[in-house]
């Protein structure tokens, strides 16, 4: 069977009647066989414009200034991560990209932060060199996180559980937003580097509201195809945690970022990784286990799953520098 990435209407799900809602759930179910889906939303264009503009200003700064915003011991989960650091699992060469990461802090007294202190790092943002960026990126993070939680309600229904199944586990979770600058490939230090080698995300779902250039490719039925959403659509892809919850019924979306042939320009994108709380037990849902599809995965905590992946992509720092932070 050939699968394709569909464009679904989140707002029709939220505002429509029973028939409209069922059609959206069915479309999401079918599209996520690719690990990807496009959707509309209500993210403000002026917020996206302002956030991307400020991030472009930061990445244009000289390397020494950007290095001031590296967070030691955070395993690349907050602050700045430089070029040629993150390496896709199984790849022999680091990705040709640099990143700025942030999340929303929670109270120091919260039991999640007390139990998983490095899963909730204080954001380290370049406020002193790009004034106003902290407030803008906080608003951006909250807007995209809300959209992802809303979209998870469609996915929950497609899995045969209550619409609100994911609400509690994503409340006060260590969801991470990551701005990624991919420099022109002509500046790469050696042959063989790509912007981002093939990989699947670890989290539940990932949202990409905008990119300034092409390059994202999705693996569908064994072939790599360009992800080209309609104007103004958000790209949603599934992660390994959702694949485990769904007992494989929703596969993780495999993707890569490759500079178009003959094009020597940079690319800026901002993605958000929607995570469950780190103490969440990732065990296949009963609704997804049947005689025809017996349980494929054992139970694993979200914290353990994340740290394993951080190790494999070269972001888990040695214990002497601090344990892994959550994304």
URLINZI-V411504 format. One record per residue. N is the residue number from 1. PHI is phi in radians with two decimals (999 if undefined). Layout:
n->N phi->PHI
n->N phi->PHI
This chain:
n->1 phi->999
n->2 phi->-1.60
n->3 phi->-1.89
n->4 phi->-2.48
n->5 phi->-1.44
n->6 phi->-1.77
n->7 phi->-1.84
n->8 phi->-1.99
n->9 phi->-1.93
n->10 phi->-1.06
n->11 phi->-1.20
n->12 phi->-1.16
n->13 phi->-1.09
n->14 phi->-1.36
n->15 phi->-1.97
n->16 phi->-1.55
n->17 phi->-1.46
n->18 phi->-1.04
n->19 phi->-1.15
n->20 phi->-1.12
n->21 phi->-1.10
n->22 phi->-1.10
n->23 phi->-1.15
n->24 phi->-1.17
n->25 phi->-1.02
n->26 phi->-1.13
n->27 phi->-1.12
n->28 phi->-1.13
n->29 phi->-1.00
n->30 phi->-1.25
n->31 phi->-1.14
n->32 phi->-1.27
n->33 phi->-1.16
n->34 phi->-1.56
n->35 phi->1.49
n->36 phi->-2.40
n->37 phi->-2.73
n->38 phi->-1.80
n->39 phi->-2.57
n->40 phi->-1.38
n->41 phi->-3.03
n->42 phi->-2.30
n->43 phi->-1.24
n->44 phi->-1.17
n->45 phi->-1.07
n->46 phi->-1.18
n->47 phi->-1.18
n->48 phi->-1.10
n->49 phi->-1.03
n->50 phi->-1.17
n->51 phi->-1.10
n->52 phi->-1.15
n->53 phi->-1.13
n->54 phi->-1.16
n->55 phi->-1.14
n->56 phi->-1.07
n->57 phi->-1.10
n->58 phi->-1.13
n->59 phi->-1.16
n->60 phi->-1.36
n->61 phi->-1.22
n->62 phi->-1.17
n->63 phi->-0.96
n->64 phi->-1.05
n->65 phi->-1.24
n->66 phi->-1.11
n->67 phi->-1.12
n->68 phi->-1.16
n->69 phi->-1.89
n->70 phi->-1.33
n->71 phi->-1.81
n->72 phi->-1.01
n->73 phi->1.42
n->74 phi->-1.64
n->75 phi->0.92
n->76 phi->1.24
n->77 phi->-1.74
n->78 phi->-2.65
n->79 phi->1.33
n->80 phi->-1.61
n->81 phi->-2.16
n->82 phi->-1.38
n->83 phi->-1.14
n->84 phi->1.02
n->85 phi->-1.93
n->86 phi->-1.19
n->87 phi->-2.26
n->88 phi->-1.02
n->89 phi->-0.96
n->90 phi->1.55
n->91 phi->-1.54
n->92 phi->-1.64
n->93 phi->-2.28
n->94 phi->-1.22
n->95 phi->-1.23
n->96 phi->-1.60
n->97 phi->-2.79
n->98 phi->-2.27
n->99 phi->-2.49
n->100 phi->-2.20
n->101 phi->-2.07
n->102 phi->-2.73
n->103 phi->-2.55
n->104 phi->-1.79
n->105 phi->-1.22
n->106 phi->-2.09
n->107 phi->-0.99
n->108 phi->-1.09
n->109 phi->-1.51
n->110 phi->-1.12
n->111 phi->-1.04
n->112 phi->-1.13
n->113 phi->-1.28
n->114 phi->-1.17
n->115 phi->-1.46
n->116 phi->-2.21
n->117 phi->-1.05
n->118 phi->-1.47
n->119 phi->-1.47
n->120 phi->-2.27
n->121 phi->-1.25
n->122 phi->-1.18
n->123 phi->-1.03
n->124 phi->-2.08
n->125 phi->-2.00
n->126 phi->-1.45
n->127 phi->-1.04
n->128 phi->-1.25
n->129 phi->-1.89
n->130 phi->-2.29
n->131 phi->-1.00
n->132 phi->1.61
n->133 phi->-1.20
n->134 phi->-1.08
n->135 phi->-1.16
n->136 phi->-1.13
n->137 phi->-1.23
n->138 phi->-1.15
n->139 phi->-1.12
n->140 phi->-1.05
n->141 phi->-1.01
n->142 phi->-1.15
n->143 phi->-1.17
n->144 phi->-1.24
n->145 phi->-1.07
n->146 phi->-1.12
n->147 phi->-1.09
n->148 phi->-1.14
n->149 phi->-1.11
n->150 phi->-1.14
n->151 phi->-1.21
n->152 phi->-1.08
n->153 phi->-1.20
n->154 phi->-1.17
n->155 phi->-1.10
n->156 phi->-1.01
n->157 phi->-1.12
n->158 phi->-1.17
n->159 phi->-1.66
n->160 phi->1.44
n->161 phi->-2.07
n->162 phi->-1.07
n->163 phi->-0.96
n->164 phi->-1.61
n->165 phi->-0.94
n->166 phi->-1.55
n->167 phi->-1.03
n->168 phi->-1.16
n->169 phi->-1.24
n->170 phi->-1.75
n->171 phi->-1.26
n->172 phi->1.02
n->173 phi->-1.45
n->174 phi->-1.44
n->175 phi->-1.11
n->176 phi->-2.05
n->177 phi->-1.86
n->178 phi->-2.37
n->179 phi->-1.57
n->180 phi->-2.21
n->181 phi->-1.84
n->182 phi->-1.83
n->183 phi->-1.20
n->184 phi->-0.95
n->185 phi->-1.16
n->186 phi->-1.10
n->187 phi->-1.59
n->188 phi->-1.07
n->189 phi->-1.29
n->190 phi->-2.74
n->191 phi->-1.22
n->192 phi->1.75
n->193 phi->-1.26
n->194 phi->-2.23
n->195 phi->-1.04
n->196 phi->-2.68
n->197 phi->-1.24
n->198 phi->-1.00
n->199 phi->-2.87
n->200 phi->-2.08
n->201 phi->-1.31
n->202 phi->-1.49
n->203 phi->-1.35
n->204 phi->-1.32
n->205 phi->-2.44
n->206 phi->-2.21
n->207 phi->-2.05
n->208 phi->-2.20
n->209 phi->-1.41
n->210 phi->-2.94
n->211 phi->-2.40
n->212 phi->-1.53
n->213 phi->-2.72
n->214 phi->-1.25
n->215 phi->2.51
n->216 phi->-1.25
n->217 phi->-2.19
n->218 phi->-2.09
n->219 phi->-1.56
n->220 phi->-2.23
n->221 phi->0.90
n->222 phi->1.50
n->223 phi->-1.97
n->224 phi->-1.64
n->225 phi->-2.17
n->226 phi->-1.27
n->227 phi->-1.52
n->228 phi->-2.22
n->229 phi->-1.24
n->230 phi->-1.02
n->231 phi->-0.94
n->232 phi->1.46
n->233 phi->-1.53
n->234 phi->-1.69
n->235 phi->-1.56
n->236 phi->-1.99
n->237 phi->-2.25
n->238 phi->-1.62
n->239 phi->-2.01
n->240 phi->-1.17
n->241 phi->-1.18
n->242 phi->-1.22
n->243 phi->-1.05
n->244 phi->-1.21
n->245 phi->-1.00
n->246 phi->-1.50
n->247 phi->1.00
n->248 phi->1.52
n->249 phi->-1.18
n->250 phi->-1.97
n->251 phi->-1.29
n->252 phi->-1.16
n->253 phi->-1.46
n->254 phi->-1.46
n->255 phi->-2.68
n->256 phi->-2.60
n->257 phi->-2.20
n->258 phi->-2.26
n->259 phi->-1.10
n->260 phi->-1.01
n->261 phi->-1.06
n->262 phi->1.40
n->263 phi->-1.95
n->264 phi->-2.14
n->265 phi->-2.31
n->266 phi->-1.56
n->267 phi->-2.37
n->268 phi->-2.13
n->269 phi->-2.38
n->270 phi->-2.25
n->271 phi->-2.06
n->272 phi->-2.26
n->273 phi->-1.71
n->274 phi->-1.49
n->275 phi->-1.91
n->276 phi->-1.47
n->277 phi->-1.00
n->278 phi->-1.10
n->279 phi->-1.50
n->280 phi->-1.09
n->281 phi->-1.60
n->282 phi->-1.54
n->283 phi->-2.22
n->284 phi->-0.93
n->285 phi->-1.19
n->286 phi->-1.03
n->287 phi->-1.17
n->288 phi->-1.81
n->289 phi->-1.92
n->290 phi->-2.40
n->291 phi->-0.97
n->292 phi->-1.38
n->293 phi->-2.41
n->294 phi->-1.13
n->295 phi->-0.99
n->296 phi->-1.70
n->297 phi->-2.13
n->298 phi->-1.46
n->299 phi->-1.33
n->300 phi->-2.65
n->301 phi->-1.32
n->302 phi->-1.09
n->303 phi->-1.09
n->304 phi->-1.15
n->305 phi->-1.10
n->306 phi->-1.15
n->307 phi->-1.12
n->308 phi->-1.08
n->309 phi->-1.21
n->310 phi->-1.02
n->311 phi->-1.11
n->312 phi->-1.26
n->313 phi->-1.81
n->314 phi->1.26
n->315 phi->-1.92
n->316 phi->-1.37
n->317 phi->-1.38
n->318 phi->-1.01
n->319 phi->-0.98
n->320 phi->-1.16
n->321 phi->-1.80
n->322 phi->1.99
n->323 phi->-1.40
n->324 phi->-1.17
n->325 phi->-1.69
n->326 phi->-1.47
n->327 phi->-1.81
